[in-house]
Amino acid sequence: MNTAAIKEASNFIKTKIEKSPSLGLILGSGLGVLGDEIENPIKIPYKEIPHFPESTVSGHKGQLVVGTLKGKEVIAMQGRFHYYEGYSMQQVTFPVRVMKYLGIDSLIVTNAAGGINVNFSPGDLMIINDHMNNMGNNPLIGPNDETLGVRFPDMSEAYDRAYIQHADSCAKEIGLSVQHGVYVGNTGPTYETPTEVKMLRTLGGDAVGMSTVPEVIVAAHAGLRVLGISCISNMAAGILDQPLTHHEVIETTEKVREDFLHFIKTVINTLPQ
């Protein structure tokens, strides 16, 4: 990744904001409502930021929101970029590099995902314990810039264990039942076939989606602490006898909006440093 491009984008954003953020938020399909909770928000459309791609998917607003949330200085992506949109892995993960350069040390990444685990139900929130990269690509392929991270980053704790325990405690505190599991990242844009879902379940997957994995790989490379939350928006193919649609994804995230907001805001309020 071109560090000059990272610096140019970061410097542009710095001209728009007054305080450096310490926490980054990536808000997935239908989950951008959290960005609307940020106090004293400064909103920056992606199209204005040098080298930023633009979101092309319904349910993704396509802007950065910078401000205060539960006493923390945050920078939130209302909408992310996906490999299936035709962007390179480096473009998909570019915002993570920029947020790191702006000063964040922690990242909360959210997504809408299909449930592979037959014990899950649409509307469940799943804390991500680990992930499986099934995208056939990796954002770190190519020359490594040692100023951004090591050549061979450790992924054994890509999702911070202390953050996972903290999220569990917060869920109990507010009386919210949450799931835990392994998130599988596929390229999309097609949903999986029933046979593919069966394979992923056999391999140990609990939920499947088309994002998150590239961003978390880059976050690990950059030395960021990560918490991942999936909203199980539908059951994956072959589990229920019904077709899958993006409309269903958005509809389910709307239904769990209040639980999602309450949970994430509670997590942020007491997030350990």
N, C-alpha and C positions, 0 to 999 in steps of 0.2 A: 504493500500500500504506500502511496506517495505521501510522505510526511508533510510536504509542502501544501498539499491539498487539505490535509487534516488541520494544519495551522491556519490556513486561509479561512476555512469554514468556522473554526473556533474563534478566530479574531473577529469575524463578522458578528457572531453571536454575542461576543463580549461587548461590542458597541451598543447592544440592545438591552443588556441586563446590568443590574447594579451589584448583585451578590453572586459569588461563585456557588454553584450547586454541589451538594455532597452526595446526593442520591439520585440515580437515574431510574426512570420508569419506562418500560416498553409496553404499550397497551394494545392488546390484540383485538381481533374482530369483535365488534359489539361492546368492547370493554373500555372504550375511550372516555366513558362517562367519568372515570376517576379524574381525568384531566380537568373536568369542569368544577371539581371540588377545590382546586388550587387557589389560594388567596393571593390577591394582588398580582394576577397573572399577566405575563408578557407573552403574547402569542406571535410566533414567527412561522409563516407558511414555508414549507420545504422549498417551494419554487424560488424563494428569495435567497436561500442559503447557497453559497458557492459549492459546487460539486455534489449537492444533495440530489438524490433521485426524487421522484414524486410517486405517492401512493396512487394506485389505479383500481383498488378493490373497494367495493361497497362495504361500509362499516368502518372505514379508515379515513379520518378527517384530513390527514396530511399536514400536520403542523406540530411544532414544538411549543410546549407550554412551560414557562419558567416562573417559579414563585415559591410560596411557602405552603406546606401541607403538614399539619400536625406538628408544627414547630421545626420542621426540617426544610432546608433549602433544596428544592427538587427541580429536575428537568425531565419533562415527560414527553414521550413520543405518542401523539394521538394518531396512530396508524404507523405501520411498519412497512418494510419492503420485503418482497418474497423472491426467491430464486425463479419461481415459475413465471414471474412477470417479465422475465427476460434480462434481469439484472445479473451482473456477475456476483459471485460470493463476496468479493471485496466491496462492491457497492451496497449489497444487502447489510453488511456489517459496519459500513463507514460511520454511521451515527454513534456506534459504541466507541469507536476510536475518538470521535469528536467529544463525546461526553467525558471520556477519561481525560482528555486534554484540558477540558474545562474545569476539572477538579473532583469529579465523583470518585468515590472509593467503593461504592456499593451499587448493585443493580437489581431491581425487581422486574422480572420479565413475566408477562402474562400472555395467555393464548386461549383460543377456543379449540377444543380437540374432540376427536371421536373416541368413544369408550371402547376399548378392546377387552378389558376385564369385564366378565359377564356379571360381576357383583356390583358394577357401577350403574348409575342411572343418570339420564339427562338432567342437568342442573347441579350435579355434584361439583364441588371444588376439589381439585387434586393438587396436593403439594408434590412437586417433582423431586424425587430422590436421586434420579440419575436419568441419563438419556441414551438413545441409540441413534447414531448417525447413519441413516439409510438413504442418504441423498446422493451417494456416489461422487461427492466432491467435498472439499474442505477449504475454508477461507484462508488458511495459512499456507496453501500450496504456492510455491514461488520463492523468490529470494526473501530471506528474513531480515528485518530491520531490528537489530539488537536494542535500539532505543525504545521499541514498542513492546518487546518481550523476547523470551528465549526461543531458540530454534525448535526445541522439543518440549512443549509445555505439558505438565502433569495434569491429567484429567480425572484423577482418582477421587477428588472432592470438588468437582466443578460446581456443585450446588452445596453451599456452605452448611455444614452440619449444625453449627450453632444457630444459624438462621432458621433451619428446618425445625429445630427444637423450639425456638422462639415462636414460630408460626403456629406450631401445635399448641403451645401454651395460650396464645391469643385466641385460638379457636375455642378452646375449653372455657376460657374466660367469658366469651360472649355466647356460649352454648351452641356453637356451630359444629356440626359433624362434618369432618373433612376426610378425604381419601388420601392415600399416598401411592406413588407408583413411578414407573419408568415411562418416559415420553419418547416416542419414536418419531423422528423427523423424516418425512418423505418429501419428494420434490413437488408433488401435485403437478398440474392443477386438477387432475382426476382424483376422485375419491377411490379408495382401495376396493379391490374385488373381495368377495367373501373368502376366497382361498388365500389371498394375501393377508387378510386379517387373521385367519387361522394360523398362518406361518408366523406372523408377528407375535401372536399370543404364545405360541410354542417357544419362541426365542426369548420371551420374558417381558414383552411390552404390555403396558396397561392402558395407554392412550396414544393416539396417533394424530399428527398434524403436519402442516407444511411450513413451519417456521421454527423459531427459538433456538434450534441446535446451532446454526451458524453464529448467532449472536453470543451464545454462551461459550462457544469455543474461543471466540475473540476476547470475550470478557476474561476467561481463564488466562489467555495469553497476556492480557493487559494487567493481570493481578487484581481483578475486581472480585469482591465477594458477591455471590449471586443467590437470590431466592427466586424460584420458579413456581408459578401457580397456573394450572390449567382449569378452565371451565369446561366440563364435559357437556358439550352442546348437543350431542346426539350419540347414539350407539352406532359403532362402525358396521359396515356391510356384513350381512349374514347373521347378525345377532337378532335383530327384529326384522320382520318381513315388511319393509317399507323402503321407498326410495330416499336418497339423501339429497338435500338441497342447501344452498347457502342461506336461503330464507329461514330455514329451520334453525340454523346456527345463530343468526341474529335474534330470532324470536326467543330462543332459550336463554341467551345472555341477557335479554331484556327482563325475563322472569326472575333471574337471580341477581339482578342489579343491586338491590338493597343489601343482600347478604355479602356480595362481593365488595361493595363499598365499605361496609362496616368492618369486614374482616381486614382488608388491606389497610384501612386507616388506623385500625387498632395495632396492626403489625408495625406500621411506620412510626406511630406515636412512641413506642418503646423499643424500637430497633436497636440492638446492642452495637456499639462501635467496635 
